[in-house]
Amino acid sequence: MLFADPDYPHVVLSFTYRGFRLELDQSTENGVPLYAVWASHEHGCAVAVPGVVSRSEAIYQARRWVDQRLSSPGEAKKER
């Protein structure tokens, strides 16, 4: 499927947290800023936070997302 007006990422901040590269993307929906966070790791990438209206909330949720992944039994062994 082709989109007439694709939404290209607009990364406004990126940093490494516990081995994950977190990239904060900013977009606008009906004049309201929205933030999403992509998490990249040597095993792949995922959307850690699909969309919130606060930059600080997006960062908080992304860090929680990473913490939860690393606290799962399978991931804890990989981290060591």
TADAFEN-V539882 format. One record per backbone hydrogen bond with DSSP energy under -1.0 kcal/mol. NH is the residue of the N-H (numbers start at 1). CO is the residue of the C=O. If there is no record, write none. Layout:
NH_CO / NH_CO
//
This chain:
12_24 / 13_24 / 15_22 / 17_20 / 20_17 / 21_40 / 22_15 / 23_38 / 24_13 / 25_36 / 26_10 / 27_34 / 29_32 / 32_29 / 34_27 / 35_52 / 36_25 / 37_49 / 38_23 / 39_46 / 40_21 / 41_44 / 44_41 / 46_39 / 48_37 / 49_37 / 52_35 / 58_54 / 59_55 / 60_56 / 61_57 / 62_58 / 63_59 / 64_60 / 65_61 / 66_62 / 67_63 / 68_64 / 69_65 / 70_66 / 71_67 / 76_72 / 79_75
//
